[in-house]
Amino acid sequence: MTVVEMPEWILILGNFGFPIAITIYLFMRFEKKLEKLENVIIQLSETIRDSRKD
């Protein structure tokens, strides 16, 4: 089977499937890191607020 005989969707999947999968994976990791960062910032702001009350 030559490249000409292959269906177009197989070529599209071959060209764009890997980059799309990597992008989704990185976005999921990035989202988890942002959630952790948000929690740490909230804790830090609460600690600062509590230290100013004393």
Kinemage of the C-alpha trace (Angstrom):
@kinemage 1
@onewidth
@group {chain A} dominant
@subgroup {mainchain}
@vectorlist {calphas} color= white
{ca met a 1} P 0.000 0.000 0.000
{ca thr a 2} L 1.487 3.326 -1.003
{ca val a 3} L 0.943 6.738 0.514
{ca val a 4} L -1.448 7.585 -2.318
{ca glu a 5} L -3.674 4.594 -1.501
{ca met a 6} L -3.893 5.347 2.250
{ca pro a 7} L -7.084 7.040 3.405
{ca glu a 8} L -6.697 10.699 4.215
{ca trp a 9} L -7.767 10.325 7.857
{ca ile a 10} L -4.889 7.925 8.508
{ca leu a 11} L -2.446 10.500 7.188
{ca ile a 12} L -4.024 13.232 9.303
{ca leu a 13} L -3.917 11.025 12.405
{ca gly a 14} L -0.298 10.174 11.714
{ca asn a 15} L 0.687 13.794 11.304
{ca phe a 16} L -1.304 15.325 14.147
{ca gly a 17} L -2.140 12.510 16.567
{ca phe a 18} L 1.153 12.473 18.455
{ca pro a 19} L 1.378 16.259 18.967
{ca ile a 20} L -2.242 16.365 20.130
{ca ala a 21} L -1.647 13.544 22.621
{ca ile a 22} L 1.472 15.256 23.999
{ca thr a 23} L -0.372 18.579 24.304
{ca ile a 24} L -3.245 17.001 26.232
{ca tyr a 25} L -0.798 15.235 28.546
{ca leu a 26} L 1.126 18.453 29.255
{ca phe a 27} L -2.058 20.458 29.848
{ca met a 28} L -3.227 17.885 32.398
{ca arg a 29} L 0.103 18.055 34.243
{ca phe a 30} L 0.092 21.843 34.105
{ca glu a 31} L -3.436 21.965 35.542
{ca lys a 32} L -2.428 19.808 38.514
{ca lys a 33} L 0.566 22.031 39.217
{ca leu a 34} L -1.617 25.140 39.050
{ca glu a 35} L -4.058 23.643 41.562
{ca lys a 36} L -1.195 22.903 43.965
{ca leu a 37} L 0.170 26.420 43.508
{ca glu a 38} L -3.274 27.901 44.175
{ca asn a 39} L -3.567 25.944 47.433
{ca val a 40} L -0.127 27.080 48.581
{ca ile a 41} L -0.960 30.720 47.810
{ca ile a 42} L -4.194 30.457 49.798
{ca gln a 43} L -2.323 28.938 52.751
{ca leu a 44} L 0.320 31.650 52.543
{ca ser a 45} L -2.266 34.433 52.517
{ca glu a 46} L -4.002 32.889 55.549
{ca thr a 47} L -0.676 32.634 57.388
{ca ile a 48} L 0.132 36.270 56.627
{ca arg a 49} L -3.350 37.367 57.741
{ca asp a 50} L -3.009 35.399 60.996
{ca ser a 51} L 0.452 36.817 61.735
{ca arg a 52} L -0.820 40.394 61.325
{ca lys a 53} L -3.612 39.797 63.864
{ca asp a 54} L -1.118 39.005 66.628
